[in-house]
Amino acid sequence: MGSAAHRPSPSRAATALLALAITWLVFWSVALALRKGYAIDELDYAHAAWSVAQGDLPYRDFFDHHFPLLYQALALAFMGSDDPGRLRLL
C-alpha cells in the first residue's frame, strides 16, 4: 500500500480540461444573466430577498409560501444598496 506521498497527482490535461469547463460555465452563466428576461417567480424571490435585506421578517411583515432561508441567503445581494441592478447578482 502506498502512502499519501506516492499518490499520483492529477494530470495537467485533466486539470486544464476542468479549468476550461469551469470557464465555459461561468462565461455562459454571466452571458445569460445579462441578457435574459426574468420570470415572475424570480422577481418574487428578489422582492422577498430585498424585503429581508430591509429588515422585514417573513410571515410577519410579508407573506410568501416558501421557507425563508432562501430569502436570507439571497438578501446578501441587496446588503448596503437598493440598486435594482443587484438583481443580476441573484
DSSP file with accessible surface (Angstrom, degrees, kcal/mol):
  #  RESIDUE AA STRUCTURE BP1 BP2  ACC     N-H-->O    O-->H-N    N-H-->O    O-->H-N    TCO  KAPPA ALPHA  PHI   PSI    X-CA   Y-CA   Z-CA
    1    1 A M              0   0  244      0, 0.0     2,-0.2     0, 0.0     0, 0.0   0.000 360.0 360.0 360.0 135.0    0.0    0.0    0.0
    2    2 A G        -     0   0   67      1,-0.1     2,-0.1     4,-0.1     5,-0.0  -0.483 360.0-124.9 -87.4 151.3    1.3    3.4   -1.0
    3    3 A S    >   -     0   0   63     -2,-0.2     3,-1.4     1,-0.1     4,-0.3  -0.337  35.4 -94.6 -83.6 176.4    1.5    6.3    1.4
    4    4 A A  G >  S+     0   0   71      1,-0.3     3,-1.0     2,-0.2    -1,-0.1   0.792 123.3  62.6 -63.9 -26.1   -0.1    9.7    0.7
    5    5 A A  G 3  S+     0   0   89      1,-0.2    -1,-0.3     3,-0.0    -3,-0.0   0.745 102.6  50.1 -72.0 -21.5    3.3   10.9   -0.7
    6    6 A H  G <  S+     0   0  149     -3,-1.4    -1,-0.2     2,-0.1    -2,-0.2   0.335  78.8 120.3-101.5   6.9    3.1    8.4   -3.5
    7    7 A R  S <  S-     0   0  186     -3,-1.0     2,-0.2    -4,-0.3    -3,-0.0  -0.499  71.6-110.2 -69.2 139.1   -0.4    9.1   -4.7
    8    8 A P        -     0   0  125      0, 0.0    -1,-0.1     0, 0.0     3,-0.1  -0.459  29.7-131.5 -71.1 138.9   -0.4   10.1   -8.4
    9    9 A S        -     0   0  102     -2,-0.2     3,-0.1     1,-0.1    -3,-0.0  -0.525  35.3 -86.5 -84.0 156.7   -1.3   13.8   -8.9
   10   10 A P        -     0   0  100      0, 0.0    -1,-0.1     0, 0.0     0, 0.0  -0.339  51.4-107.0 -62.6 145.0   -3.9   14.7  -11.5
   11   11 A S     >  -     0   0   69      1,-0.1     4,-2.1    -3,-0.1     5,-0.2  -0.262  20.2-117.6 -70.4 159.1   -2.5   15.1  -14.9
   12   12 A R  H  > S+     0   0  231      1,-0.2     4,-2.7     2,-0.2     5,-0.2   0.861 114.6  56.8 -65.5 -33.4   -2.1   18.5  -16.5
   13   13 A A  H  > S+     0   0   75      2,-0.2     4,-2.4     1,-0.2    -1,-0.2   0.921 107.7  46.9 -65.6 -41.5   -4.6   17.6  -19.2
   14   14 A A  H  > S+     0   0   52      2,-0.2     4,-2.4     1,-0.2    -2,-0.2   0.913 113.8  48.1 -66.8 -40.0   -7.3   16.8  -16.7
   15   15 A T  H  X S+     0   0   77     -4,-2.1     4,-2.5     2,-0.2    -2,-0.2   0.919 112.6  48.3 -65.7 -42.2   -6.6   20.0  -14.8
   16   16 A A  H  X S+     0   0   61     -4,-2.7     4,-2.4     2,-0.2    -2,-0.2   0.897 111.4  50.5 -65.2 -39.4   -6.7   22.1  -18.0
   17   17 A L  H  X S+     0   0  119     -4,-2.4     4,-2.5     2,-0.2    -2,-0.2   0.916 111.1  48.4 -65.8 -41.2   -9.9   20.4  -19.1
   18   18 A L  H  X S+     0   0  109     -4,-2.4     4,-2.5     2,-0.2     5,-0.2   0.927 112.1  48.8 -64.9 -43.0  -11.6   21.1  -15.7
   19   19 A A  H  X S+     0   0   51     -4,-2.5     4,-2.4     1,-0.2    -2,-0.2   0.902 111.6  50.1 -63.4 -39.9  -10.4   24.7  -15.8
   20   20 A L  H  X S+     0   0  116     -4,-2.4     4,-2.5     2,-0.2    -2,-0.2   0.919 110.7  49.3 -64.9 -41.8  -11.8   25.0  -19.4
   21   21 A A  H  X S+     0   0   46     -4,-2.5     4,-2.4     2,-0.2    -2,-0.2   0.920 112.3  47.4 -64.9 -42.3  -15.1   23.6  -18.4
   22   22 A I  H  X S+     0   0   91     -4,-2.5     4,-2.6     2,-0.2     5,-0.2   0.924 112.2  50.0 -65.7 -42.0  -15.4   25.9  -15.4
   23   23 A T  H  X S+     0   0   91     -4,-2.4     4,-2.6    -5,-0.2    -2,-0.2   0.923 110.7  49.9 -61.3 -44.1  -14.5   28.9  -17.5
   24   24 A W  H  X S+     0   0  156     -4,-2.5     4,-2.3     2,-0.2     5,-0.2   0.927 111.9  47.7 -61.2 -44.9  -17.1   27.9  -20.1
   25   25 A L  H  X S+     0   0   97     -4,-2.4     4,-2.1     1,-0.2    -2,-0.2   0.911 112.9  48.0 -65.1 -41.2  -19.8   27.5  -17.5
   26   26 A V  H  X S+     0   0   85     -4,-2.6     4,-2.4     2,-0.2     5,-0.2   0.926 110.9  51.9 -65.5 -43.7  -19.0   30.9  -15.9
   27   27 A F  H  X S+     0   0  124     -4,-2.6     4,-2.5    -5,-0.2    -2,-0.2   0.948 113.3  42.8 -58.1 -48.9  -19.0   32.7  -19.2
   28   28 A W  H  X S+     0   0  110     -4,-2.3     4,-2.3     1,-0.2    -1,-0.2   0.837 111.6  55.2 -72.1 -29.1  -22.4   31.3  -20.3
   29   29 A S  H  X S+     0   0   75     -4,-2.1     4,-2.3    -5,-0.2    -1,-0.2   0.935 111.9  43.6 -65.8 -43.5  -23.9   32.0  -16.8
   30   30 A V  H  X S+     0   0   79     -4,-2.4     4,-2.0     2,-0.2    -2,-0.2   0.927 113.5  51.2 -67.2 -43.3  -22.8   35.6  -17.0
   31   31 A A  H  X S+     0   0   19     -4,-2.5     4,-1.1    -5,-0.2    -2,-0.2   0.916 112.1  47.0 -61.0 -41.4  -24.0   36.0  -20.6
   32   32 A L  H  X S+     0   0   95     -4,-2.3     4,-1.7     1,-0.2     3,-0.5   0.918 110.6  51.9 -67.1 -41.3  -27.4   34.5  -19.7
   33   33 A A  H  < S+     0   0   30     -4,-2.3    -1,-0.2     1,-0.2    -2,-0.2   0.842 109.4  50.9 -64.9 -31.9  -27.7   36.7  -16.6
   34   34 A L  H  < S+     0   0   99     -4,-2.0    -1,-0.2     1,-0.2    -2,-0.2   0.728 123.2  23.9 -80.3 -22.0  -27.0   39.9  -18.6
   35   35 A R  H  < S+     0   0  174     -4,-1.1    -2,-0.2    -3,-0.5     2,-0.2   0.453  93.6 102.3-127.2   3.3  -29.5   39.3  -21.4
   36   36 A K     <  -     0   0   67     -4,-1.7     2,-0.2    -5,-0.1    -4,-0.0  -0.514  66.1-119.5 -88.0 157.4  -32.3   37.1  -20.3
   37   37 A G        -     0   0   62     -2,-0.2     2,-0.4     1,-0.0    -2,-0.1  -0.560  30.2-118.2 -85.5 158.1  -35.8   38.2  -19.3
   38   38 A Y        -     0   0   83     -2,-0.2     2,-0.1     4,-0.0    -1,-0.0  -0.815  17.2-136.4-104.0 138.8  -37.0   37.5  -15.8
   39   39 A A     >  -     0   0   53     -2,-0.4     4,-1.7     1,-0.1     3,-0.3  -0.433  30.4-106.8 -82.5 164.5  -39.9   35.3  -14.9
   40   40 A I  H  > S+     0   0  131      1,-0.2     4,-2.1     2,-0.2     5,-0.1   0.861 118.9  58.0 -63.4 -33.0  -42.4   36.3  -12.3
   41   41 A D  H  > S+     0   0  107      1,-0.2     4,-2.4     2,-0.2    -1,-0.2   0.909 104.4  50.6 -63.9 -41.0  -41.0   33.7   -9.8
   42   42 A E  H  > S+     0   0   76     -3,-0.3     4,-2.2     1,-0.2    -1,-0.2   0.894 111.2  47.9 -65.2 -38.4  -37.6   35.2  -10.0
   43   43 A L  H  X S+     0   0   74     -4,-1.7     4,-2.5     2,-0.2    -1,-0.2   0.855 109.0  54.8 -70.4 -32.4  -38.9   38.7   -9.3
   44   44 A D  H  X S+     0   0   55     -4,-2.1     4,-2.2     2,-0.2    -2,-0.2   0.933 110.4  45.3 -64.1 -46.0  -41.0   37.3   -6.4
   45   45 A Y  H  X S+     0   0   67     -4,-2.4     4,-2.6     1,-0.2    -2,-0.2   0.906 112.8  51.7 -62.0 -42.1  -37.8   35.8   -4.9
   46   46 A A  H  X S+     0   0    8     -4,-2.2     4,-2.6     2,-0.2    -2,-0.2   0.913 109.9  48.3 -64.0 -41.0  -35.9   39.1   -5.5
   47   47 A H  H  X S+     0   0  107     -4,-2.5     4,-2.5     2,-0.2    -1,-0.2   0.913 112.5  48.3 -67.1 -40.8  -38.6   41.1   -3.8
   48   48 A A  H  X S+     0   0    1     -4,-2.2     4,-2.2     2,-0.2    -2,-0.2   0.915 112.4  49.0 -65.4 -39.9  -38.7   38.8   -0.8
   49   49 A A  H  X S+     0   0    0     -4,-2.6     4,-2.4     2,-0.2    -2,-0.2   0.904 111.0  50.4 -65.4 -40.3  -34.9   38.9   -0.5
   50   50 A W  H  X S+     0   0   87     -4,-2.6     4,-1.5     2,-0.2    -2,-0.2   0.913 108.9  52.2 -62.5 -41.6  -35.0   42.7   -0.8
   51   51 A S  H  <>S+     0   0    4     -4,-2.5     5,-2.5     1,-0.2     4,-0.3   0.911 109.8  48.2 -62.0 -41.9  -37.6   42.8    2.0
   52   52 A V  H ><5S+     0   0   27     -4,-2.2     3,-1.6     1,-0.2    -1,-0.2   0.909 108.5  54.4 -65.0 -39.4  -35.4   40.7    4.2
   53   53 A A  H 3<5S+     0   0   24     -4,-2.4    -1,-0.2     1,-0.3    -2,-0.2   0.813 105.1  54.9 -64.5 -26.0  -32.4   43.0    3.4
   54   54 A Q  T 3<5S-     0   0   86     -4,-1.5    -1,-0.3    -3,-0.2    -2,-0.2   0.501 127.7-100.0 -83.0  -5.8  -34.6   45.9    4.6
   55   55 A G  T < 5S+     0   0   52     -3,-1.6    -3,-0.2     1,-0.3     2,-0.1   0.461  74.8 142.7 102.6   1.7  -35.2   44.2    7.9
   56   56 A D      < -     0   0   60     -5,-2.5    -1,-0.3    -6,-0.2    -2,-0.1  -0.470  44.8-133.1 -74.2 149.6  -38.6   42.8    7.3
   57   57 A L    >>> -     0   0   85     -2,-0.1     4,-3.0     1,-0.0     3,-1.4  -0.889  20.7-114.9-105.7 130.9  -39.4   39.4    8.7
   58   58 A P  B 345S+a   62   0A  21      0, 0.0     5,-0.2     0, 0.0     9,-0.0  -0.304  99.4  14.9 -60.6 145.1  -41.1   36.7    6.5
   59   59 A Y  T 345S+     0   0  115      3,-2.7     4,-0.1     1,-0.2     6,-0.0   0.258 128.9  55.3  72.3 -10.9  -44.6   35.7    7.7
   60   60 A R  T <45S+     0   0  170     -3,-1.4    -1,-0.2     2,-0.3     3,-0.1   0.739 122.1  18.0-108.4 -51.3  -44.8   38.8    9.9
   61   61 A D  T  <5S+     0   0   70     -4,-3.0     2,-0.3     1,-0.3    -5,-0.1   0.696 137.9   7.3 -95.1 -24.6  -44.1   41.7    7.6
   62   62 A F  B   <S-a   58   0A  35     -5,-0.9    -3,-2.7     2,-0.1     2,-0.5  -0.984  71.3-128.2-152.4 155.2  -44.8   40.0    4.3
   63   63 A F        +     0   0  152     -2,-0.3     2,-0.3    -5,-0.2   -15,-0.0  -0.904  30.1 157.6-111.8 136.1  -46.1   36.6    3.2
   64   64 A D        -     0   0   10     -2,-0.5    -2,-0.1     2,-0.2    -5,-0.0  -0.968  40.7-129.9-148.3 146.6  -44.6   34.2    0.9
   65   65 A H  S    S+     0   0  131     -2,-0.3     2,-0.3     2,-0.1    -2,-0.0   0.177  79.4  85.8 -89.3  21.6  -45.2   30.5    0.7
   66   66 A H  S    S-     0   0   56      1,-0.0    -2,-0.2     2,-0.0     5,-0.0  -0.802  89.9 -90.9-115.0 162.0  -41.6   29.4    0.7
   67   67 A F    >   -     0   0  176     -2,-0.3     3,-0.8     1,-0.1     4,-0.5  -0.428  35.8-128.9 -69.9 143.8  -39.2   28.8    3.6
   68   68 A P  T 3> S+     0   0   34      0, 0.0     4,-2.3     0, 0.0     5,-0.2   0.597  90.4  85.9 -77.3  -9.5  -37.3   32.0    4.5
   69   69 A L  H 3> S+     0   0  129      1,-0.2     4,-2.1     2,-0.2     5,-0.2   0.906  89.6  52.6 -60.3 -37.6  -33.7   30.5    4.4
   70   70 A L  H <> S+     0   0   81     -3,-0.8     4,-2.7     1,-0.2    -1,-0.2   0.929 109.4  48.5 -62.1 -43.5  -33.5   31.1    0.7
   71   71 A Y  H  > S+     0   0    1     -4,-0.5     4,-1.7     1,-0.2    -1,-0.2   0.884 109.3  52.9 -64.7 -38.1  -34.5   34.8    1.1
   72   72 A Q  H  < S+     0   0   96     -4,-2.3     4,-0.4     2,-0.2    -1,-0.2   0.889 111.8  45.5 -65.6 -37.5  -32.0   35.3    3.9
   73   73 A A  H >< S+     0   0   59     -4,-2.1     3,-1.0    -5,-0.2     4,-0.2   0.921 115.0  46.8 -70.6 -41.6  -29.2   33.9    1.6
   74   74 A L  H >< S+     0   0   38     -4,-2.7     3,-1.6     1,-0.2     4,-0.4   0.741  96.3  74.7 -73.1 -21.4  -30.4   36.0   -1.4
   75   75 A A  G >< S+     0   0    5     -4,-1.7     3,-1.4     1,-0.3     4,-0.5   0.747  78.2  76.1 -64.1 -20.7  -30.7   39.1    0.8
   76   76 A L  G X  S+     0   0  126     -3,-1.0     3,-0.8    -4,-0.4    -1,-0.3   0.819  86.0  62.1 -60.3 -27.9  -26.9   39.3    0.8
   77   77 A A  G <  S+     0   0   15     -3,-1.6    -1,-0.3     1,-0.2    -2,-0.2   0.780 107.8  42.8 -67.8 -25.7  -27.1   40.7   -2.8
   78   78 A F  G X  S+     0   0   14     -3,-1.4     3,-1.4    -4,-0.4     2,-0.3   0.360  81.8 124.3-102.4   3.4  -29.0   43.7   -1.5
   79   79 A M  T <  S+     0   0  103     -3,-0.8   -25,-0.1    -4,-0.5     3,-0.0  -0.490  83.6   6.3 -68.8 125.7  -27.0   44.5    1.6
   80   80 A G  T 3  S+     0   0   87     -2,-0.3     2,-0.3   -27,-0.2    -1,-0.2   0.343 125.9  55.5  89.3  -7.3  -25.8   48.1    1.5
   81   81 A S    <   -     0   0   34     -3,-1.4    -1,-0.0     2,-0.1     5,-0.0  -0.986  53.3-157.6-157.5 145.4  -27.6   49.1   -1.6
   82   82 A D        +     0   0   93     -2,-0.3    -4,-0.1    -3,-0.0    -3,-0.1   0.163  48.2 143.0-102.8  15.2  -31.1   49.3   -3.1
   83   83 A D    >   -     0   0   87      1,-0.2     3,-1.9     2,-0.1     4,-0.1  -0.362  49.4-144.8 -60.3 122.8  -29.8   49.3   -6.6
   84   84 A P  G >  S+     0   0  103      0, 0.0     3,-1.9     0, 0.0     4,-0.2   0.750  95.3  73.9 -62.3 -21.0  -32.1   47.3   -8.9
   85   85 A G  G >  S+     0   0   38      1,-0.3     3,-1.4     2,-0.2     4,-0.3   0.707  77.4  76.7 -64.9 -15.5  -29.1   46.2  -10.8
   86   86 A R  G X> S+     0   0   75     -3,-1.9     3,-1.4     1,-0.3     4,-0.6   0.643  71.8  83.8 -69.6 -11.2  -28.2   44.0   -7.9
   87   87 A L  G X4 S+     0   0   33     -3,-1.9     3,-1.1     1,-0.3    -1,-0.3   0.847  81.5  62.4 -58.6 -31.4  -31.0   41.7   -9.2
   88   88 A R  G <4 S+     0   0  139     -3,-1.4    -1,-0.3     1,-0.3    -2,-0.2   0.749  92.5  64.1 -68.7 -22.3  -28.3   40.3  -11.6
   89   89 A L  G <4        0   0  121     -3,-1.4    -1,-0.3    -4,-0.3    -2,-0.2   0.752 360.0 360.0 -70.4 -23.5  -26.3   39.1   -8.6
   90   90 A L    <<        0   0   73     -3,-1.1    -1,-0.2    -4,-0.6    -2,-0.2   0.785 360.0 360.0 -68.0 360.0  -29.1   36.7   -7.6
